[in-house]
Amino acid sequence: MKIPYATIQPTFDYYLAKDHFSAANISNDLDDSIKQAIDERLTKIMPRSDDITNLTQTVSKLMLILDRLKSSPEHIDACKIDCFFVVGSLRMGTMIRDHRIVDM
């Protein structure tokens, strides 16, 4: 009766793999073109500074109004405000150009 045995998988040998997996040569021209493409894309999607300031001012005014409503709940019959937060792309700093929306 033969006893079954388990085969052992050989480990990956880094010294023998150098001949089979040579290092990739990256040219500087490719790096420069990728950097230039990324810079062009960033200038297209980055929001303008006046959009950010206008949106920030509007949010601060709205937060002031909501804070006043929260601090005096006896004047509101329709609803009660427990808490409110600014969330989303404006808070995280990931706003995209022409996307002037704030999540609260």
N, C-alpha and C positions, 0 to 999 in steps of 0.2 A: 504494500500500500504506500503510495507516494504522498508525502505531506506537501500541501500547497504552500507556496511562499509568496510573499509580496515583493514586487519589484520596487526598487528605490529609484525615484526620479532624480537624475543628476542635477545638481545646482547649476546656476548660470555662472560661467567662468568669464570674468571680465578680461582676463589676459588673453584668452583665446578669441574673444569676441571682437577685439580691436581690428583684426584682419577682415572680419565679415561686416562689421558696422563701422564704417569710417565716419569721422566727424564731418559735419556739413560745413562748407565754406560759405559764409554769408558775406556778400559784398556790401561795401559802404553805400553804393549807389542805391541799392534796394532799401537800405535803412533810411536814407535821405528821402526817397520817394514816399515811403510809408509815413515818415514824420510829416512831410509836406501835406499828404492827403489827410492825415489826422488833424493838422492845424486848420486846413481849409474847412473840414467838416465842423470843427469846434466853432469857428467864426460864423458858420451858417446857423448853428443851433443854440448858441449862447444868447441869453436874453439881453436886451439893451438895459443899461443902468437906469434910465428914466422909467422904464416899465417896472423894474424892481422897486424903485423908490415910491412910485405912485401906488403900487400894490401894497407895499409895506405901510404907507400912510393910511390907506383905506382900511387895512386890517387893524391897525392900532385904533382908529376911530370906532370901528365896529366892536373891538374888544372893550373899549371904554363904555360904550352903550350897553353891552351885555353885562359888564361888571356892575354898572349902576342898576340894571334890572335884577341882577342876582342879589345885590345887597338890600334891595327894598322889595321883597316879594309880596307885601301887603297891597301894593298898587296894581298887581297883575292878577286878573281873575282867570285868564285863559290857560296859563301854564306856569310851571315852576321850573326855574333853571337851577340845576344842581352844580354842574361844572361844564366847562367848555375848554377846548384845546385847539390850537392850530396844528394841523397835521399835513402831511403830503409834501409836494415838491417844493413849496416855498420854505417850509421849515427845514427840510433836509438840504436845501441848496441845490436841488436838481431840476430847477425850472427850465423849461424849453422856450425858445423864442416864439412869440405870438400865442402862447398858452397862458393867458392871464386868469388863472383860476386858483382860488385858495380853498382848501378843505378845512372845515372846522368841525 
